[in-house]
């Protein structure tokens, strides 16, 4: 590999003898070593472009962590799992088979319900009877703002509906009683998929309770439809064909034992009576379930002025109520029991006589456990 070069170096006692100096020489090409090895040039691999990462989520969408479980509770708060679901859904790359996502088996595969489109129907009043007409533009959910009815439509159609009188003789053998108005609906049967009927329950109702159901009247008789769902406001059923539909209660389940309240409304109508001898005002007070349309009451009292006031309340069947009004000259009757009735006629529960020059009157409807109060401007 190298040859030693003879060169005289000065010797020193301090450093000792000089070290030999080697000179590198090129490698021999004799047969002992063989031919020289080839030289390879390394080529870099092709560049791979990765897809860009999704943009970071805005911090305003981050949910607030739920409160910790109470001391001693075995409940585990899996906030990070819920947070991962929300974040991935917002980012647009959520998958049902993601191990970080826990899918609710009850709601899996279902789409969130969209609120119905409110519409105001055409109204026709004849002899105190109201008829409603709705020209549906297409498929979707549509809610009547006057009656609360919701139509789940397949296609464009025109519907005509009205409230008719219940026949109690048909309900009593089945131990049923009305729980809402009886709607007579006519139109294209193939266009209506489902109907949502407004109820007046104050507590959540389970399908297994058999408390409330939908009666369907046809030329062949009466039948009970299967309830698909009960929400906080409506009862939903499929529509076999259009005719008369109405909500009914089971008499034993609803009125046996403790009577639960219903969602009610207090409606006020003012009548001015001008007589040569006496001039006065009568304020009519109606206590009604909340699913009775206001338009139906107005149609039967065309000569009275409706006074809009906050009317929501809770009422109990057969409970005794009284009315207090400091400016009243007379109140009749002094007390009255609330009866859940759904027409066809609507009469005032109380009548308050006021002086003709009365411009404002405070009013309280009271029973033993609760009360409704309001102040109305009459002029």
Short mmCIF file of the C-alpha atoms (twelve columns), coordinates in Angstrom:
data_MODEL
# 
_entry.id   MODEL 
# 
loop_
_atom_site.group_PDB 
_atom_site.id 
_atom_site.type_symbol 
_atom_site.label_atom_id 
_atom_site.label_alt_id 
_atom_site.label_comp_id 
_atom_site.label_asym_id 
_atom_site.label_seq_id 
_atom_site.Cartn_x 
_atom_site.Cartn_y 
_atom_site.Cartn_z 
_atom_site.pdbx_PDB_model_num 
ATOM 1   C CA . UNK A 1   0.000    0.000   0.000   1 
ATOM 2   C CA . UNK A 2   2.839    2.399   0.557   1 
ATOM 3   C CA . UNK A 3   6.633    2.788   0.416   1 
ATOM 4   C CA . UNK A 4   8.832    4.025   3.164   1 
ATOM 5   C CA . UNK A 5   10.903   7.101   2.267   1 
ATOM 6   C CA . UNK A 6   14.328   7.393   3.731   1 
ATOM 7   C CA . UNK A 7   14.776   10.846  5.048   1 
ATOM 8   C CA . UNK A 8   17.094   12.072  7.674   1 
ATOM 9   C CA . UNK A 9   15.399   13.871  10.502  1 
ATOM 10  C CA . UNK A 10  17.094   15.534  13.361  1 
ATOM 11  C CA . UNK A 11  16.960   13.465  16.480  1 
ATOM 12  C CA . UNK A 12  16.158   14.985  19.757  1 
ATOM 13  C CA . UNK A 13  16.278   13.518  23.170  1 
ATOM 14  C CA . UNK A 14  13.036   15.225  23.961  1 
ATOM 15  C CA . UNK A 15  11.025   13.652  21.147  1 
ATOM 16  C CA . UNK A 16  12.875   10.430  20.499  1 
ATOM 17  C CA . UNK A 17  13.637   8.932   17.096  1 
ATOM 18  C CA . UNK A 18  11.700   10.274  14.087  1 
ATOM 19  C CA . UNK A 19  8.648    8.437   12.864  1 
ATOM 20  C CA . UNK A 20  8.647    6.993   9.330   1 
ATOM 21  C CA . UNK A 21  6.696    8.870   6.674   1 
ATOM 22  C CA . UNK A 22  4.554    6.831   4.286   1 
ATOM 23  C CA . UNK A 23  3.458    7.945   0.822   1 
ATOM 24  C CA . UNK A 24  0.211    6.520   -0.597  1 
ATOM 25  C CA . UNK A 25  0.520    5.049   -4.050  1 
ATOM 26  C CA . UNK A 26  -2.360   4.081   -6.411  1 
ATOM 27  C CA . UNK A 27  -3.675   0.563   -6.041  1 
ATOM 28  C CA . UNK A 28  -1.974   -1.998  -8.250  1 
ATOM 29  C CA . UNK A 29  -3.844   -3.502  -11.130 1 
ATOM 30  C CA . UNK A 30  -2.291   -6.907  -10.978 1 
ATOM 31  C CA . UNK A 31  -4.218   -10.096 -11.159 1 
ATOM 32  C CA . UNK A 32  -3.974   -10.469 -7.419  1 
ATOM 33  C CA . UNK A 33  -6.652   -7.808  -6.914  1 
ATOM 34  C CA . UNK A 34  -8.700   -8.194  -10.075 1 
ATOM 35  C CA . UNK A 35  -10.278  -5.402  -12.185 1 
ATOM 36  C CA . UNK A 36  -11.315  -2.141  -10.528 1 
ATOM 37  C CA . UNK A 37  -14.890  -1.962  -9.150  1 
ATOM 38  C CA . UNK A 38  -17.462  0.003   -11.191 1 
ATOM 39  C CA . UNK A 39  -18.715  3.318   -9.939  1 
ATOM 40  C CA . UNK A 40  -22.544  3.619   -9.446  1 
ATOM 41  C CA . UNK A 41  -24.466  6.844   -9.510  1 
ATOM 42  C CA . UNK A 42  -27.386  6.986   -7.006  1 
ATOM 43  C CA . UNK A 43  -30.602  8.524   -8.379  1 
ATOM 44  C CA . UNK A 44  -33.010  10.111  -5.795  1 
ATOM 45  C CA . UNK A 45  -36.513  8.518   -5.660  1 
ATOM 46  C CA . UNK A 46  -39.422  10.374  -7.271  1 
ATOM 47  C CA . UNK A 47  -41.107  13.008  -5.126  1 
ATOM 48  C CA . UNK A 48  -44.521  11.970  -3.652  1 
ATOM 49  C CA . UNK A 49  -47.065  14.707  -3.044  1 
ATOM 50  C CA . UNK A 50  -49.294  14.171  -0.010  1 
ATOM 51  C CA . UNK A 51  -52.798  15.719  0.080   1 
ATOM 52  C CA . UNK A 52  -53.016  18.916  2.111   1 
ATOM 53  C CA . UNK A 53  -54.271  18.655  5.672   1 
ATOM 54  C CA . UNK A 54  -57.739  20.034  6.410   1 
ATOM 55  C CA . UNK A 55  -57.780  23.561  7.832   1 
ATOM 56  C CA . UNK A 56  -58.004  23.849  11.619  1 
ATOM 57  C CA . UNK A 57  -61.493  24.197  13.044  1 
ATOM 58  C CA . UNK A 58  -62.588  27.563  14.437  1 
ATOM 59  C CA . UNK A 59  -62.498  27.708  18.193  1 
ATOM 60  C CA . UNK A 60  -66.065  28.993  18.367  1 
ATOM 61  C CA . UNK A 61  -67.336  25.489  17.545  1 
ATOM 62  C CA . UNK A 62  -65.602  23.865  20.490  1 
ATOM 63  C CA . UNK A 63  -68.231  22.658  22.967  1 
ATOM 64  C CA . UNK A 64  -68.108  23.370  26.630  1 
ATOM 65  C CA . UNK A 65  -67.213  20.275  28.682  1 
ATOM 66  C CA . UNK A 66  -70.181  18.756  30.511  1 
ATOM 67  C CA . UNK A 67  -70.327  19.072  34.304  1 
ATOM 68  C CA . UNK A 68  -68.628  16.296  36.282  1 
ATOM 69  C CA . UNK A 69  -70.818  13.506  37.663  1 
ATOM 70  C CA . UNK A 70  -72.064  13.881  41.226  1 
ATOM 71  C CA . UNK A 71  -69.868  12.483  44.010  1 
ATOM 72  C CA . UNK A 72  -70.343  8.769   44.493  1 
ATOM 73  C CA . UNK A 73  -71.864  8.300   41.044  1 
ATOM 74  C CA . UNK A 74  -70.604  5.516   38.780  1 
ATOM 75  C CA . UNK A 75  -71.393  7.525   35.664  1 
ATOM 76  C CA . UNK A 76  -68.399  8.164   33.388  1 
ATOM 77  C CA . UNK A 77  -68.281  11.328  31.339  1 
ATOM 78  C CA . UNK A 78  -66.673  10.465  28.005  1 
ATOM 79  C CA . UNK A 79  -66.265  14.048  26.873  1 
ATOM 80  C CA . UNK A 80  -63.342  13.461  24.549  1 
ATOM 81  C CA . UNK A 81  -65.225  10.806  22.597  1 
ATOM 82  C CA . UNK A 82  -68.190  13.160  22.139  1 
ATOM 83  C CA . UNK A 83  -65.831  15.988  21.277  1 
ATOM 84  C CA . UNK A 84  -64.126  13.838  18.617  1 
ATOM 85  C CA . UNK A 85  -67.461  13.067  17.016  1 
ATOM 86  C CA . UNK A 86  -68.415  16.744  16.811  1 
ATOM 87  C CA . UNK A 87  -65.013  17.768  15.506  1 
ATOM 88  C CA . UNK A 88  -64.952  15.099  12.792  1 
ATOM 89  C CA . UNK A 89  -68.472  15.865  11.707  1 
ATOM 90  C CA . UNK A 90  -67.564  19.549  11.357  1 
ATOM 91  C CA . UNK A 91  -64.382  18.678  9.446   1 
ATOM 92  C CA . UNK A 92  -66.375  16.586  6.971   1 
ATOM 93  C CA . UNK A 93  -64.497  13.278  7.389   1 
ATOM 94  C CA . UNK A 94  -66.636  11.462  9.931   1 
ATOM 95  C CA . UNK A 95  -67.165  7.734   9.382   1 
ATOM 96  C CA . UNK A 96  -69.434  5.341   11.228  1 
ATOM 97  C CA . UNK A 97  -66.653  2.722   11.560  1 
ATOM 98  C CA . UNK A 98  -64.228  5.185   13.163  1 
ATOM 99  C CA . UNK A 99  -63.015  3.632   16.450  1 
ATOM 100 C CA . UNK A 100 -63.079  7.050   18.124  1 
ATOM 101 C CA . UNK A 101 -66.743  7.550   17.276  1 
ATOM 102 C CA . UNK A 102 -69.533  5.942   19.285  1 
ATOM 103 C CA . UNK A 103 -72.731  5.705   17.237  1 
ATOM 104 C CA . UNK A 104 -76.053  5.678   19.037  1 
ATOM 105 C CA . UNK A 105 -77.845  2.516   17.830  1 
ATOM 106 C CA . UNK A 106 -81.236  4.207   18.166  1 
ATOM 107 C CA . UNK A 107 -80.450  7.234   16.016  1 
ATOM 108 C CA . UNK A 108 -77.907  5.585   13.699  1 
ATOM 109 C CA . UNK A 109 -78.820  6.003   10.058  1 
ATOM 110 C CA . UNK A 110 -81.505  8.623   10.727  1 
ATOM 111 C CA . UNK A 111 -81.477  12.153  9.400   1 
ATOM 112 C CA . UNK A 112 -82.186  15.137  11.634  1 
ATOM 113 C CA . UNK A 113 -85.767  16.298  11.270  1 
ATOM 114 C CA . UNK A 114 -86.221  19.623  9.551   1 
ATOM 115 C CA . UNK A 115 -88.844  22.000  10.936  1 
ATOM 116 C CA . UNK A 116 -92.018  22.211  8.847   1 
ATOM 117 C CA . UNK A 117 -92.761  25.181  6.629   1 
ATOM 118 C CA . UNK A 118 -95.489  27.375  8.115   1 
ATOM 119 C CA . UNK A 119 -98.326  28.346  5.816   1 
ATOM 120 C CA . UNK A 120 -101.556 30.313  6.204   1 
ATOM 121 C CA . UNK A 121 -104.460 28.591  4.461   1 
ATOM 122 C CA . UNK A 122 -107.365 30.191  2.678   1 
ATOM 123 C CA . UNK A 123 -110.278 30.501  5.133   1 
ATOM 124 C CA . UNK A 124 -113.970 30.385  4.332   1 
ATOM 125 C CA . UNK A 125 -116.617 30.910  7.055   1 
ATOM 126 C CA . UNK A 126 -120.241 29.902  6.568   1 
ATOM 127 C CA . UNK A 127 -122.775 29.869  9.423   1 
ATOM 128 C CA . UNK A 128 -120.040 29.790  12.033  1 
ATOM 129 C CA . UNK A 129 -118.242 26.849  10.357  1 
ATOM 130 C CA . UNK A 130 -114.685 27.271  9.121   1 
ATOM 131 C CA . UNK A 131 -113.196 25.590  6.060   1 
ATOM 132 C CA . UNK A 132 -109.467 25.680  5.282   1 
ATOM 133 C CA . UNK A 133 -107.843 25.294  1.865   1 
ATOM 134 C CA . UNK A 134 -104.127 24.610  1.271   1 
ATOM 135 C CA . UNK A 135 -102.450 24.519  -2.132  1 
ATOM 136 C CA . UNK A 136 -99.265  22.549  -1.463  1 
ATOM 137 C CA . UNK A 137 -96.394  23.465  -3.816  1 
ATOM 138 C CA . UNK A 138 -94.553  20.114  -3.547  1 
ATOM 139 C CA . UNK A 139 -93.063  17.498  -1.263  1 
ATOM 140 C CA . UNK A 140 -92.035  18.272  2.323   1 
ATOM 141 C CA . UNK A 141 -93.435  19.129  5.747   1 
ATOM 142 C CA . UNK A 142 -96.007  21.947  5.954   1 
ATOM 143 C CA . UNK A 143 -97.697  23.225  9.135   1 
ATOM 144 C CA . UNK A 144 -100.955 25.147  9.205   1 
ATOM 145 C CA . UNK A 145 -100.494 28.232  11.390  1 
ATOM 146 C CA . UNK A 146 -104.216 28.326  12.266  1 
ATOM 147 C CA . UNK A 147 -104.902 24.712  13.259  1 
ATOM 148 C CA . UNK A 148 -101.439 23.324  14.062  1 
ATOM 149 C CA . UNK A 149 -101.901 20.415  11.624  1 
ATOM 150 C CA . UNK A 150 -98.729  19.233  9.881   1 
ATOM 151 C CA . UNK A 151 -98.892  17.583  6.443   1 
ATOM 152 C CA . UNK A 152 -96.048  15.357  5.243   1 
ATOM 153 C CA . UNK A 153 -96.501  15.637  1.482   1 
ATOM 154 C CA . UNK A 154 -95.155  13.506  -1.358  1 
ATOM 155 C CA . UNK A 155 -96.139  15.837  -4.181  1 
ATOM 156 C CA . UNK A 156 -98.016  18.965  -5.163  1 
ATOM 157 C CA . UNK A 157 -101.706 18.851  -4.245  1 
ATOM 158 C CA . UNK A 158 -104.673 20.844  -2.965  1 
ATOM 159 C CA . UNK A 159 -106.220 19.939  0.390   1 
ATOM 160 C CA . UNK A 160 -109.480 21.066  1.990   1 
ATOM 161 C CA . UNK A 161 -110.031 20.394  5.684   1 
ATOM 162 C CA . UNK A 162 -112.443 21.398  8.437   1 
ATOM 163 C CA . UNK A 163 -113.368 20.491  12.013  1 
ATOM 164 C CA . UNK A 164 -116.509 18.409  12.468  1 
ATOM 165 C CA . UNK A 165 -118.428 17.133  15.480  1 
ATOM 166 C CA . UNK A 166 -117.447 14.014  17.405  1 
ATOM 167 C CA . UNK A 167 -119.961 11.177  17.765  1 
ATOM 168 C CA . UNK A 168 -119.554 10.102  21.391  1 
ATOM 169 C CA . UNK A 169 -121.749 7.042   20.857  1 
ATOM 170 C CA . UNK A 170 -119.040 5.525   18.664  1 
ATOM 171 C CA . UNK A 171 -116.254 6.231   21.150  1 
ATOM 172 C CA . UNK A 172 -117.849 5.033   24.386  1 
ATOM 173 C CA . UNK A 173 -117.925 1.281   23.517  1 
ATOM 174 C CA . UNK A 174 -114.169 1.489   22.836  1 
ATOM 175 C CA . UNK A 175 -113.584 3.365   26.153  1 
ATOM 176 C CA . UNK A 176 -112.256 6.369   24.267  1 
ATOM 177 C CA . UNK A 177 -112.879 10.110  24.622  1 
ATOM 178 C CA . UNK A 178 -111.801 13.022  22.373  1 
ATOM 179 C CA . UNK A 179 -108.314 14.431  22.947  1 
ATOM 180 C CA . UNK A 180 -108.472 17.002  20.155  1 
ATOM 181 C CA . UNK A 181 -110.633 18.279  17.298  1 
ATOM 182 C CA . UNK A 182 -111.958 15.866  14.672  1 
ATOM 183 C CA . UNK A 183 -110.513 16.903  11.283  1 
ATOM 184 C CA . UNK A 184 -112.249 16.019  8.028   1 
ATOM 185 C CA . UNK A 185 -109.556 16.134  5.313   1 
ATOM 186 C CA . UNK A 186 -110.187 15.828  1.580   1 
ATOM 187 C CA . UNK A 187 -107.832 15.897  -1.369  1 
ATOM 188 C CA . UNK A 188 -105.445 13.734  -3.349  1 
ATOM 189 C CA . UNK A 189 -104.842 10.669  -1.167  1 
ATOM 190 C CA . UNK A 190 -101.595 9.699   -2.885  1 
ATOM 191 C CA . UNK A 191 -100.097 13.120  -2.083  1 
ATOM 192 C CA . UNK A 192 -100.210 12.843  1.733   1 
ATOM 193 C CA . UNK A 193 -97.669  10.550  3.392   1 
ATOM 194 C CA . UNK A 194 -98.218  11.318  7.082   1 
ATOM 195 C CA . UNK A 195 -100.277 13.580  9.338   1 
ATOM 196 C CA . UNK A 196 -99.127  15.266  12.570  1 
ATOM 197 C CA . UNK A 197 -101.974 16.083  14.977  1 
ATOM 198 C CA . UNK A 198 -101.393 18.684  17.756  1 
ATOM 199 C CA . UNK A 199 -101.986 17.369  21.280  1 
ATOM 200 C CA . UNK A 200 -102.313 19.134  24.652  1 
ATOM 201 C CA . UNK A 201 -100.262 16.840  26.917  1 
ATOM 202 C CA . UNK A 202 -98.016  18.535  29.472  1 
ATOM 203 C CA . UNK A 203 -95.808  15.494  30.106  1 
ATOM 204 C CA . UNK A 204 -93.895  13.263  27.723  1 
ATOM 205 C CA . UNK A 205 -96.039  10.382  26.481  1 
ATOM 206 C CA . UNK A 206 -94.594  6.973   25.623  1 
ATOM 207 C CA . UNK A 207 -95.929  4.835   22.782  1 
ATOM 208 C CA . UNK A 208 -96.257  1.897   25.162  1 
ATOM 209 C CA . UNK A 209 -98.614  3.783   27.504  1 
ATOM 210 C CA . UNK A 210 -101.639 3.510   25.162  1 
ATOM 211 C CA . UNK A 211 -102.724 6.861   26.569  1 
ATOM 212 C CA . UNK A 212 -103.341 8.653   23.302  1 
ATOM 213 C CA . UNK A 213 -104.137 7.346   19.823  1 
ATOM 214 C CA . UNK A 214 -105.623 8.419   16.486  1 
ATOM 215 C CA . UNK A 215 -109.117 7.418   15.378  1 
ATOM 216 C CA . UNK A 216 -109.875 7.103   11.669  1 
ATOM 217 C CA . UNK A 217 -113.492 7.231   10.456  1 
ATOM 218 C CA . UNK A 218 -114.439 5.855   7.043   1 
ATOM 219 C CA . UNK A 219 -117.584 4.569   5.350   1 
ATOM 220 C CA . UNK A 220 -116.647 1.096   6.639   1 
ATOM 221 C CA . UNK A 221 -116.580 2.225   10.261  1 
ATOM 222 C CA . UNK A 222 -114.030 3.312   12.865  1 
ATOM 223 C CA . UNK A 223 -110.438 2.120   13.213  1 
ATOM 224 C CA . UNK A 224 -107.475 2.995   15.427  1 
ATOM 225 C CA . UNK A 225 -104.283 3.912   13.542  1 
ATOM 226 C CA . UNK A 226 -100.846 2.871   14.723  1 
ATOM 227 C CA . UNK A 227 -98.975  5.807   16.239  1 
ATOM 228 C CA . UNK A 228 -95.481  6.156   14.788  1 
ATOM 229 C CA . UNK A 229 -94.150  8.843   17.106  1 
ATOM 230 C CA . UNK A 230 -95.275  11.257  19.814  1 
ATOM 231 C CA . UNK A 231 -93.343  14.511  20.084  1 
ATOM 232 C CA . UNK A 232 -93.755  17.307  22.620  1 
ATOM 233 C CA . UNK A 233 -96.468  18.848  20.456  1 
ATOM 234 C CA . UNK A 234 -97.769  16.316  17.888  1 
ATOM 235 C CA . UNK A 235 -98.864  12.714  17.311  1 
ATOM 236 C CA . UNK A 236 -97.646  11.258  13.979  1 
ATOM 237 C CA . UNK A 237 -99.421  8.557   11.934  1 
ATOM 238 C CA . UNK A 238 -99.328  7.175   8.404   1 
ATOM 239 C CA . UNK A 239 -102.276 8.012   6.159   1 
ATOM 240 C CA . UNK A 240 -104.092 5.056   4.549   1 
ATOM 241 C CA . UNK A 241 -106.575 7.382   2.820   1 
ATOM 242 C CA . UNK A 242 -108.143 10.743  3.566   1 
ATOM 243 C CA . UNK A 243 -111.320 11.080  5.612   1 
ATOM 244 C CA . UNK A 244 -111.968 12.042  9.280   1 
ATOM 245 C CA . UNK A 245 -109.111 11.839  11.832  1 
ATOM 246 C CA . UNK A 246 -108.919 12.785  15.489  1 
ATOM 247 C CA . UNK A 247 -106.944 12.253  18.690  1 
ATOM 248 C CA . UNK A 248 -108.567 10.208  21.469  1 
ATOM 249 C CA . UNK A 249 -107.640 9.366   25.036  1 
ATOM 250 C CA . UNK A 250 -108.069 6.064   26.770  1 
ATOM 251 C CA . UNK A 251 -110.625 6.795   29.502  1 
ATOM 252 C CA . UNK A 252 -109.002 4.550   32.107  1 
ATOM 253 C CA . UNK A 253 -105.413 5.607   31.421  1 
ATOM 254 C CA . UNK A 254 -106.178 9.352   31.260  1 
ATOM 255 C CA . UNK A 255 -108.775 9.970   33.971  1 
ATOM 256 C CA . UNK A 256 -108.329 7.119   36.444  1 
ATOM 257 C CA . UNK A 257 -106.610 8.212   39.673  1 
ATOM 258 C CA . UNK A 258 -104.530 11.365  39.549  1 
ATOM 259 C CA . UNK A 259 -105.636 13.675  36.747  1 
ATOM 260 C CA . UNK A 260 -102.692 15.264  35.010  1 
ATOM 261 C CA . UNK A 261 -103.142 18.809  33.708  1 
ATOM 262 C CA . UNK A 262 -103.418 19.646  30.032  1 
ATOM 263 C CA . UNK A 263 -101.908 22.547  28.147  1 
ATOM 264 C CA . UNK A 264 -104.624 25.171  28.100  1 
ATOM 265 C CA . UNK A 265 -105.364 28.654  26.870  1 
ATOM 266 C CA . UNK A 266 -107.338 31.618  28.230  1 
ATOM 267 C CA . UNK A 267 -109.145 33.489  25.439  1 
ATOM 268 C CA . UNK A 268 -110.801 36.887  25.970  1 
ATOM 269 C CA . UNK A 269 -113.535 38.424  23.821  1 
ATOM 270 C CA . UNK A 270 -115.101 41.848  24.471  1 
ATOM 271 C CA . UNK A 271 -118.676 42.757  23.513  1 
ATOM 272 C CA . UNK A 272 -120.096 46.257  23.761  1 
ATOM 273 C CA . UNK A 273 -123.837 46.381  24.438  1 
ATOM 274 C CA . UNK A 274 -125.415 49.748  23.641  1 
ATOM 275 C CA . UNK A 275 -128.955 49.937  24.951  1 
ATOM 276 C CA . UNK A 276 -131.037 53.145  25.356  1 
ATOM 277 C CA . UNK A 277 -131.278 52.502  29.085  1 
ATOM 278 C CA . UNK A 278 -128.031 50.674  29.880  1 
ATOM 279 C CA . UNK A 279 -124.701 50.725  28.097  1 
ATOM 280 C CA . UNK A 280 -122.133 48.163  29.212  1 
ATOM 281 C CA . UNK A 281 -119.280 45.920  28.171  1 
ATOM 282 C CA . UNK A 282 -119.162 42.152  28.588  1 
ATOM 283 C CA . UNK A 283 -115.806 40.419  28.762  1 
ATOM 284 C CA . UNK A 284 -116.150 36.706  27.888  1 
ATOM 285 C CA . UNK A 285 -113.477 34.411  29.336  1 
ATOM 286 C CA . UNK A 286 -112.886 31.027  27.644  1 
ATOM 287 C CA . UNK A 287 -110.909 28.198  29.286  1 
ATOM 288 C CA . UNK A 288 -109.978 25.758  26.508  1 
ATOM 289 C CA . UNK A 289 -107.364 23.119  25.642  1 
ATOM 290 C CA . UNK A 290 -104.480 24.544  23.639  1 
ATOM 291 C CA . UNK A 291 -105.152 22.448  20.500  1 
ATOM 292 C CA . UNK A 292 -108.517 24.117  19.803  1 
ATOM 293 C CA . UNK A 293 -107.842 26.614  16.974  1 
ATOM 294 C CA . UNK A 294 -108.488 30.257  17.809  1 
ATOM 295 C CA . UNK A 295 -110.073 30.688  14.384  1 
ATOM 296 C CA . UNK A 296 -112.844 28.251  15.362  1 
ATOM 297 C CA . UNK A 297 -113.768 30.332  18.426  1 
ATOM 298 C CA . UNK A 298 -113.613 33.589  16.480  1 
ATOM 299 C CA . UNK A 299 -115.988 32.225  13.844  1 
ATOM 300 C CA . UNK A 300 -118.675 31.630  16.475  1 
ATOM 301 C CA . UNK A 301 -118.293 35.079  18.076  1 
ATOM 302 C CA . UNK A 302 -118.141 37.416  15.107  1 
ATOM 303 C CA . UNK A 303 -119.793 40.269  17.038  1 
ATOM 304 C CA . UNK A 304 -117.089 40.273  19.718  1 
ATOM 305 C CA . UNK A 305 -113.573 41.653  19.580  1 
ATOM 306 C CA . UNK A 306 -110.778 39.230  20.381  1 
ATOM 307 C CA . UNK A 307 -108.267 40.672  22.874  1 
ATOM 308 C CA . UNK A 308 -104.805 39.169  22.319  1 
ATOM 309 C CA . UNK A 309 -103.034 38.445  25.609  1 
ATOM 310 C CA . UNK A 310 -100.488 35.784  26.675  1 
ATOM 311 C CA . UNK A 311 -102.868 32.849  27.036  1 
ATOM 312 C CA . UNK A 312 -100.778 29.762  27.871  1 
ATOM 313 C CA . UNK A 313 -101.671 27.948  31.086  1 
ATOM 314 C CA . UNK A 314 -102.286 24.499  32.563  1 
ATOM 315 C CA . UNK A 315 -105.809 23.287  33.266  1 
ATOM 316 C CA . UNK A 316 -107.106 20.221  35.129  1 
ATOM 317 C CA . UNK A 317 -110.250 18.293  34.257  1 
ATOM 318 C CA . UNK A 318 -113.116 18.795  36.781  1 
ATOM 319 C CA . UNK A 319 -111.036 21.318  38.745  1 
ATOM 320 C CA . UNK A 320 -112.937 24.361  40.113  1 
ATOM 321 C CA . UNK A 321 -111.765 27.789  38.896  1 
ATOM 322 C CA . UNK A 322 -112.640 31.346  39.884  1 
ATOM 323 C CA . UNK A 323 -112.103 34.735  38.260  1 
ATOM 324 C CA . UNK A 324 -111.031 37.940  40.030  1 
ATOM 325 C CA . UNK A 325 -111.321 41.398  38.416  1 
ATOM 326 C CA . UNK A 326 -111.243 44.530  40.651  1 
ATOM 327 C CA . UNK A 327 -112.956 46.718  38.028  1 
ATOM 328 C CA . UNK A 328 -115.819 44.287  37.376  1 
ATOM 329 C CA . UNK A 329 -119.387 45.251  38.202  1 
ATOM 330 C CA . UNK A 330 -120.488 41.629  38.064  1 
ATOM 331 C CA . UNK A 331 -118.890 38.182  37.440  1 
ATOM 332 C CA . UNK A 332 -120.941 35.142  36.552  1 
ATOM 333 C CA . UNK A 333 -120.724 32.404  37.527  1 
ATOM 334 C CA . UNK A 334 -118.716 32.825  40.724  1 
ATOM 335 C CA . UNK A 335 -116.900 29.540  40.087  1 
ATOM 336 C CA . UNK A 336 -116.879 26.897  37.358  1 
ATOM 337 C CA . UNK A 337 -115.397 23.463  36.703  1 
ATOM 338 C CA . UNK A 338 -113.120 22.995  33.729  1 
ATOM 339 C CA . UNK A 339 -114.338 20.395  31.257  1 
ATOM 340 C CA . UNK A 340 -112.159 19.216  28.377  1 
ATOM 341 C CA . UNK A 341 -114.401 19.675  25.350  1 
ATOM 342 C CA . UNK A 342 -113.575 19.953  21.664  1 
ATOM 343 C CA . UNK A 343 -116.618 21.594  20.120  1 
ATOM 344 C CA . UNK A 344 -118.435 21.974  17.934  1 
ATOM 345 C CA . UNK A 345 -119.737 24.900  20.026  1 
ATOM 346 C CA . UNK A 346 -117.544 27.056  22.265  1 
ATOM 347 C CA . UNK A 347 -119.203 28.946  25.123  1 
ATOM 348 C CA . UNK A 348 -117.495 31.306  27.605  1 
ATOM 349 C CA . UNK A 349 -116.599 29.845  30.975  1 
ATOM 350 C CA . UNK A 350 -117.024 33.229  32.725  1 
ATOM 351 C CA . UNK A 351 -118.688 36.498  31.821  1 
ATOM 352 C CA . UNK A 352 -117.469 39.748  33.363  1 
ATOM 353 C CA . UNK A 353 -119.600 42.893  33.209  1 
ATOM 354 C CA . UNK A 354 -117.637 46.139  32.968  1 
ATOM 355 C CA . UNK A 355 -118.581 49.794  32.850  1 
ATOM 356 C CA . UNK A 356 -118.636 51.325  29.383  1 
ATOM 357 C CA . UNK A 357 -115.826 53.757  30.225  1 
ATOM 358 C CA . UNK A 358 -113.492 51.008  31.505  1 
ATOM 359 C CA . UNK A 359 -110.225 51.284  29.578  1 
ATOM 360 C CA . UNK A 360 -108.106 48.666  31.370  1 
ATOM 361 C CA . UNK A 361 -108.955 45.662  33.521  1 
ATOM 362 C CA . UNK A 362 -106.625 43.350  35.502  1 
ATOM 363 C CA . UNK A 363 -107.842 39.747  35.469  1 
ATOM 364 C CA . UNK A 364 -106.875 36.581  37.378  1 
ATOM 365 C CA . UNK A 365 -108.091 33.034  36.764  1 
ATOM 366 C CA . UNK A 366 -107.295 30.965  39.836  1 
ATOM 367 C CA . UNK A 367 -107.614 27.466  41.235  1 
ATOM 368 C CA . UNK A 368 -106.170 25.842  44.329  1 
ATOM 369 C CA . UNK A 369 -102.715 25.026  42.944  1 
ATOM 370 C CA . UNK A 370 -102.102 27.560  40.162  1 
ATOM 371 C CA . UNK A 371 -103.398 30.722  38.568  1 
ATOM 372 C CA . UNK A 372 -103.379 32.708  35.324  1 
ATOM 373 C CA . UNK A 373 -103.290 36.475  35.479  1 
ATOM 374 C CA . UNK A 374 -103.110 39.290  32.973  1 
ATOM 375 C CA . UNK A 375 -103.963 42.910  32.391  1 
ATOM 376 C CA . UNK A 376 -105.700 43.928  29.183  1 
ATOM 377 C CA . UNK A 377 -106.280 47.279  27.531  1 
ATOM 378 C CA . UNK A 378 -109.853 47.510  26.318  1 
ATOM 379 C CA . UNK A 379 -109.648 50.806  24.458  1 
# 
